[in-house]
Amino acid sequence: MNSLHEMTINIIAEGTRVEGQVLFDHISRVHGVLIGEVRAKPGSTLILNETAIVEGNIEADTLMIDGYVHGDILAKSRVIISRTGRVVGNIKTPSLRLEFGAYFEGRCAMEEQSKDPNAP
């Protein structure tokens, strides 16, 4: 039987096209095409590999982009755009890393995560 770790990884294979609203959990790797609204649950990591294409808005905790995104991104923790990553759209995240060669066309708003109102 597979270990628990292996069962918590979601994979959309290259050549697969999914349209509509997609909700991910845990670690998710996309090699295919997603058209529509893409959301990942808190604490999850969404990895868009080099062959991935997303046409729509993305809401995630941590987002790693090696592929192409055409849409707005809201990430609660961070966004990493690699040297092969391409983003056309706005990004809102507290942490953004663009590697040399990455392409980003849009606006970026970097805001700290909301703090606990009871914290000093």
N, CA, C and O of each residue as an XYZ file, in Angstrom:
480
protein
N       0.846     -1.185      0.000
C       0.000      0.000      0.000
C       0.888      1.244      0.000
O       1.972      1.228      0.583
N       0.438      2.319     -0.648
C       1.197      3.570     -0.703
C       1.248      4.226      0.659
O       0.349      4.055      1.482
N       2.310      4.980      0.887
C       2.399      5.719      2.138
C       1.430      6.889      2.094
O       0.970      7.285      1.023
N       1.124      7.438      3.256
C       0.215      8.578      3.351
C       0.743      9.757      2.548
O      -0.028     10.467      1.902
N       2.079      9.971      2.586
C       2.685     11.087      1.863
C       2.391     10.991      0.359
O       2.063     11.999     -0.266
N       2.501      9.814     -0.218
C       2.247      9.636     -1.640
C       0.783      9.870     -1.986
O       0.478     10.327     -3.088
N      -0.106      9.570     -1.088
C      -1.525      9.710     -1.373
C      -1.999     11.156     -1.249
O      -3.115     11.467     -1.663
N      -1.182     12.044     -0.692
C      -1.603     13.427     -0.530
C      -1.073     14.331     -1.637
O      -1.207     15.552     -1.548
N      -0.474     13.755     -2.676
C       0.004     14.531     -3.812
C      -0.983     14.367     -4.961
O      -1.286     13.252     -5.385
N      -1.479     15.504     -5.458
C      -2.392     15.506     -6.596
C      -1.593     15.831     -7.852
O      -0.712     16.690     -7.819
N      -1.889     15.155     -8.955
C      -1.180     15.411    -10.203
C      -2.183     15.535    -11.344
O      -3.028     14.663    -11.546
N      -2.073     16.639    -12.087
C      -2.806     16.809    -13.345
C      -1.766     16.593    -14.437
O      -0.871     17.421    -14.609
N      -1.869     15.506    -15.168
C      -0.842     15.109    -16.128
C      -0.843     15.969    -17.388
O      -1.851     16.576    -17.748
N       0.309     16.004    -18.044
C       0.431     16.691    -19.329
C      -0.543     16.046    -20.308
O      -0.678     14.823    -20.340
N      -1.210     16.855    -21.095
C      -2.211     16.353    -22.028
C      -3.620     16.369    -21.450
O      -4.589     16.130    -22.170
N      -3.740     16.651    -20.147
C      -5.042     16.732    -19.487
C      -5.513     18.177    -19.475
O      -4.728     19.090    -19.218
N      -6.799     18.385    -19.755
C      -7.398     19.724    -19.741
C      -8.606     19.676    -18.812
O      -9.506     18.854    -18.984
N      -8.611     20.578    -17.819
C      -9.705     20.648    -16.856
C     -10.297     22.047    -16.933
O      -9.575     23.042    -16.872
N     -11.633     22.115    -17.068
C     -12.317     23.401    -17.137
C     -13.308     23.525    -15.994
O     -13.939     22.547    -15.594
N     -13.441     24.765    -15.460
C     -14.377     25.022    -14.376
C     -13.646     25.433    -13.116
O     -12.537     25.963    -13.178
N     -14.268     25.187    -11.968
C     -13.662     25.524    -10.680
C     -12.912     24.304    -10.156
O     -13.470     23.211    -10.059
N     -11.633     24.509     -9.818
C     -10.797     23.413     -9.334
C     -10.315     23.760     -7.929
O      -9.818     24.862     -7.696
N     -10.460     22.819     -6.988
C     -10.027     23.016     -5.609
C      -8.974     21.965     -5.274
O      -9.235     20.766     -5.371
N      -7.764     22.425     -4.873
C      -6.668     21.534     -4.532
C      -6.441     21.521     -3.032
O      -6.832     22.445     -2.318
N      -5.794     20.446     -2.563
C      -5.399     20.323     -1.165
C      -4.007     19.696     -1.132
O      -3.611     19.027     -2.086
N      -3.276     19.900     -0.071
C      -1.938     19.342      0.132
C      -0.964     19.843     -0.940
O      -0.929     21.039     -1.233
N      -0.183     18.948     -1.518
C       0.753     19.299     -2.583
C       0.127     18.884     -3.905
O      -0.292     17.739     -4.073
N       0.067     19.824     -4.842
C      -0.541     19.534     -6.138
C       0.405     19.970     -7.248
O       0.935     21.081     -7.234
N       0.606     19.077     -8.207
C       1.456     19.361     -9.362
C       0.584     19.367    -10.615
O      -0.200     18.448    -10.856
N       0.743     20.428    -11.402
C      -0.023     20.540    -12.639
C       0.954     20.533    -13.810
O       1.879     21.343    -13.869
N       0.732     19.611    -14.737
C       1.508     19.534    -15.975
C       0.609     19.861    -17.167
O       1.097     20.103    -18.270
N      -0.698     19.865    -16.941
C      -1.667     20.064    -18.004
C      -2.231     21.475    -18.050
O      -1.559     22.440    -17.684
N      -3.489     21.582    -18.509
C      -4.151     22.866    -18.727
C      -5.344     22.999    -17.783
O      -6.173     22.094    -17.686
N      -5.423     24.137    -17.090
C      -6.559     24.447    -16.224
C      -7.202     25.722    -16.738
O      -6.531     26.744    -16.879
N      -8.491     25.671    -17.019
C      -9.245     26.824    -17.484
C     -10.327     27.115    -16.455
O     -11.196     26.277    -16.217
N     -10.282     28.298    -15.839
C     -11.289     28.655    -14.846
C     -10.651     29.056    -13.532
O      -9.474     29.411    -13.479
N     -11.441     28.994    -12.475
C     -10.980     29.400    -11.145
C     -10.234     28.255    -10.478
O     -10.728     27.130    -10.406
N      -9.026     28.562     -9.987
C      -8.185     27.555     -9.332
C      -7.957     27.998     -7.893
O      -7.472     29.102     -7.646
N      -8.307     27.137     -6.950
C      -8.114     27.454     -5.532
C      -7.411     26.291     -4.853
O      -7.671     25.123     -5.142
N      -6.515     26.644     -3.944
C      -5.830     25.633     -3.134
C      -6.105     25.943     -1.670
O      -6.070     27.103     -1.260
N      -6.374     24.923     -0.892
C      -6.706     25.101      0.520
C      -5.518     25.654      1.308
O      -4.370     25.493      0.892
N      -5.789     26.308      2.449
C      -4.703     26.834      3.289
C      -3.717     25.730      3.669
O      -4.107     24.597      3.954
N      -2.436     26.085      3.667
C      -1.400     25.126      4.001
C      -0.945     24.274      2.838
O      -0.046     23.447      2.990
N      -1.549     24.461      1.685
C      -1.211     23.642      0.531
C      -0.181     24.337     -0.361
O       0.057     25.539     -0.245
N       0.417     23.557     -1.245
C       1.375     24.070     -2.217
C       0.911     23.670     -3.607
O       0.659     22.494     -3.869
N       0.798     24.645     -4.494
C       0.414     24.392     -5.879
C       1.633     24.629     -6.749
O       2.204     25.720     -6.743
N       2.035     23.609     -7.498
C       3.218     23.677     -8.355
C       2.756     23.568     -9.802
O       2.159     22.567    -10.200
N       3.037     24.607    -10.584
C       2.702     24.613    -12.009
C       3.983     24.327    -12.775
O       4.845     25.197    -12.894
N       4.113     23.120    -13.291
C       5.332     22.722    -13.983
C       5.447     23.407    -15.344
O       4.519     24.098    -15.767
N       6.575     23.224    -16.034
C       6.862     23.933    -17.281
C       5.784     23.777    -18.338
O       5.560     24.705    -19.114
N       5.116     22.648    -18.396
C       4.092     22.422    -19.421
C       2.710     22.901    -18.983
O       1.758     22.825    -19.759
N       2.588     23.391    -17.752
C       1.288     23.819    -17.217
C       0.851     25.143    -17.830
O       1.656     26.047    -18.054
N      -0.451     25.226    -18.094
C      -1.081     26.461    -18.565
C      -2.321     26.684    -17.720
O      -3.169     25.799    -17.608
N      -2.430     27.874    -17.118
C      -3.619     28.226    -16.351
C      -4.212     29.494    -16.952
O      -3.544     30.525    -17.034
N      -5.458     29.410    -17.367
C      -6.211     30.554    -17.892
C      -7.322     30.836    -16.892
O      -8.417     30.284    -17.000
N      -7.037     31.700    -15.916
C      -8.013     32.018    -14.883
C      -7.308     32.459    -13.627
O      -6.080     32.423    -13.545
N      -8.083     32.874    -12.651
C      -7.533     33.364    -11.392
C      -7.126     32.210    -10.492
O      -7.732     31.139    -10.511
N      -6.075     32.454     -9.694
C      -5.559     31.441     -8.776
C      -5.562     32.004     -7.368
O      -5.109     33.126     -7.138
N      -6.072     31.223     -6.425
C      -5.991     31.545     -5.001
C      -5.303     30.368     -4.331
O      -5.787     29.239     -4.396
N      -4.161     30.635     -3.679
C      -3.377     29.550     -3.101
C      -2.669     30.026     -1.842
O      -2.686     31.211     -1.512
N      -2.055     29.093     -1.154
C      -1.210     29.428     -0.011
C       0.201     29.687     -0.541
O       0.699     30.811     -0.477
N       0.836     28.644     -1.062
C       2.140     28.771     -1.709
C       1.980     28.352     -3.162
O       1.393     27.310     -3.455
N       2.508     29.173     -4.074
C       2.380     28.911     -5.503
C       3.751     28.977     -6.148
O       4.459     29.976     -6.021
N       4.125     27.904     -6.845
C       5.389     27.848     -7.564
C       5.067     27.737     -9.050
O       4.363     26.819     -9.471
N       5.588     28.679     -9.846
C       5.223     28.747    -11.263
C       6.439     28.500    -12.141
O       7.381     29.292    -12.162
N       6.403     27.392    -12.864
C       7.399     27.093    -13.890
C       6.752     27.196    -15.269
O       7.452     27.226    -16.281
N       5.426     27.250    -15.312
C       4.667     27.286    -16.557
C       4.092     28.663    -16.836
O       4.734     29.679    -16.568
N       2.856     28.694    -17.384
C       2.223     29.930    -17.842
C       0.910     30.174    -17.096
O       0.090     29.269    -16.947
N       0.726     31.409    -16.629
C      -0.522     31.810    -15.973
C      -1.022     33.085    -16.623
O      -0.282     34.060    -16.753
N      -2.297     33.069    -17.036
C      -2.957     34.275    -17.525
C      -4.169     34.498    -16.627
O      -5.243     33.939    -16.850
N      -3.967     35.337    -15.598
C      -5.021     35.596    -14.623
C      -4.405     36.176    -13.371
O      -3.182     36.235    -13.235
N      -5.258     36.604    -12.456
C      -4.791     37.208    -11.212
C      -4.469     36.129    -10.182
O      -5.082     35.062    -10.159
N      -3.486     36.437     -9.327
C      -3.019     35.488     -8.312
C      -3.139     36.118     -6.933
O      -2.711     37.251     -6.715
N      -3.726     35.370     -6.004
C      -3.773     35.746     -4.593
C      -3.139     34.595     -3.818
O      -3.685     33.492     -3.778
N      -1.985     34.855     -3.202
C      -1.297     33.815     -2.439
C      -1.084     34.292     -1.015
O      -0.554     35.381     -0.794
N      -1.493     33.488     -0.053
C      -1.411     33.879      1.353
C       0.010     33.840      1.903
O       0.331     34.598      2.818
N       0.872     32.970      1.365
C       2.245     32.860      1.868
C       3.267     33.419      0.891
O       3.971     34.381      1.200
N       3.349     32.807     -0.303
C       4.358     33.269     -1.257
C       4.080     32.785     -2.673
O       3.343     31.826     -2.907
N       4.712     33.502     -3.612
C       4.695     33.140     -5.026
C       6.137     33.109     -5.501
O       6.910     34.030     -5.240
N       6.488     32.039     -6.202
C       7.818     31.914     -6.790
C       7.627     31.710     -8.290
O       6.955     30.771     -8.717
N       8.226     32.598     -9.087
C       8.178     32.455    -10.538
C       9.583     32.103    -10.990
O      10.509     32.901    -10.842
N       9.741     30.905    -11.542
C      11.063     30.419    -11.946
C      11.484     31.040    -13.273
O      10.744     31.823    -13.868
N      12.659     30.687    -13.720
C      13.198     31.222    -14.967
C      12.348     30.836    -16.177
O      12.389     31.525    -17.197
N      11.584     29.758    -16.086
C      10.705     29.349    -17.183
C       9.272     29.832    -16.972
O       8.424     29.647    -17.845
N       8.995     30.445    -15.830
C       7.640     30.881    -15.492
C       7.224     32.141    -16.230
O       8.034     33.037    -16.465
N       5.946     32.195    -16.593
C       5.371     33.346    -17.284
C       4.042     33.679    -16.626
O       3.174     32.816    -16.501
N       3.879     34.941    -16.201
C       2.633     35.375    -15.574
C       2.171     36.670    -16.233
O       2.921     37.643    -16.319
N       0.927     36.664    -16.695
C       0.275     37.868    -17.202
C      -0.958     38.064    -16.333
O      -1.970     37.385    -16.509
N      -0.862     38.999    -15.395
C      -1.938     39.243    -14.447
C      -1.376     39.867    -13.186
O      -0.163     40.026    -13.049
N      -2.244     40.215    -12.280
C      -1.848     40.869    -11.031
C      -1.567     39.832     -9.948
O      -2.184     38.767     -9.910
N      -0.621     40.165     -9.064
C      -0.251     39.264     -7.974
C      -0.404     40.002     -6.655
O       0.050     41.138     -6.514
N      -1.050     39.350     -5.685
C      -1.142     39.869     -4.323
C      -0.634     38.786     -3.386
O      -1.231     37.715     -3.281
N       0.478     39.071     -2.700
C       1.119     38.107     -1.818
C       2.077     38.829     -0.883
O       2.578     39.896     -1.238
N       2.347     38.287      0.294
C       3.333     38.926      1.165
C       4.778     38.673      0.724
O       5.681     39.394      1.147
N       5.009     37.662     -0.117
C       6.370     37.322     -0.534
C       6.367     36.899     -1.997
O       5.652     35.975     -2.384
N       7.181     37.589     -2.814
C       7.283     37.283     -4.241
C       8.748     37.115     -4.607
O       9.580     37.963     -4.285
N       9.058     36.009     -5.287
C      10.416     35.786     -5.771
C      10.378     35.546     -7.271
O       9.702     34.637     -7.751
N      11.115     36.375     -8.004
C      11.248     36.225     -9.451
C      12.670     35.785     -9.741
O      13.622     36.487     -9.399
N      12.818     34.642    -10.363
C      14.149     34.185    -10.728
C      14.573     34.849    -12.029
O      13.728     35.296    -12.805
N      15.875     34.914    -12.270
C      16.404     35.501    -13.495
C      15.790     34.782    -14.697
O      15.844     33.555    -14.782
N      15.212     35.537    -15.615
C      14.585     34.959    -16.804
C      13.080     34.834    -16.697
O      12.410     34.594    -17.701
N      12.530     34.992    -15.499
C      11.074     34.912    -15.310
C      10.401     36.088    -16.016
O      11.004     37.149    -16.175
N       9.143     35.896    -16.441
C       8.390     36.961    -17.093
C       7.157     37.268    -16.249
O       6.391     36.368    -15.906
N       6.972     38.542    -15.919
C       5.814     38.982    -15.152
C       5.313     40.293    -15.735
O       6.044     41.282    -15.785
N       4.061     40.292    -16.173
C       3.421     41.493    -16.701
C       2.154     41.725    -15.895
O       1.191     40.967    -16.003
N       2.160     42.777    -15.086
C       1.011     43.077    -14.252
C       1.435     43.908    -13.061
O       2.533     44.463    -13.036
N       0.567     43.991    -12.081
C       0.856     44.743    -10.850
C       1.023     43.760     -9.708
O       0.461     42.664     -9.699
N       1.822     44.200     -8.742
C       2.040     43.369     -7.565
C       1.747     44.179     -6.312
O       2.227     45.304     -6.168
N       0.966     43.615     -5.415
C       0.700     44.217     -4.105
C       1.236     43.250     -3.059
O       0.788     42.109     -2.950
N       2.205     43.737     -2.294
C       2.801     42.897     -1.257
C       2.364     43.424      0.090
O       2.736     44.527      0.491
N       1.573     42.630      0.786
C       1.055     43.001      2.094
C       1.412     41.908      3.077
O       1.436     40.726      2.736
N       1.692     42.323      4.310
C       1.972     41.341      5.346
C       0.717     40.529      5.623
O      -0.405     40.991      5.417
N       0.935     39.312      6.093
C      -0.196     38.492      6.484
C      -0.913     39.176      7.633
O      -0.288     39.839      8.461
N      -2.222     39.012      7.677
C      -2.967     39.631      8.768
C      -2.521     39.031     10.091
O      -2.411     37.814     10.242
N      -2.272     39.904     11.027
C      -1.778     39.462     12.334
C      -2.929     39.227     13.277
O      -4.019     39.774     13.108
N      -2.672     38.412     14.264
C      -3.657     38.130     15.306
C      -3.950     39.417     16.067
O      -3.025     40.029     16.600
N      -5.217     39.848     16.132
C      -5.530     41.098     16.829
C      -5.211     41.054     18.316
O      -5.088     42.105     18.946
N      -5.073     39.857     18.893
C      -4.753     39.729     20.316
C      -3.252     39.718     20.580
O      -2.820     39.750     21.732
N      -2.452     39.673     19.500
C      -0.994     39.654     19.671
C      -0.493     41.046     20.034
O      -1.071     42.045     19.607
N       0.591     41.118     20.829
C       1.126     42.428     21.228
C       1.758     43.176     20.079
O       2.249     44.290     20.262
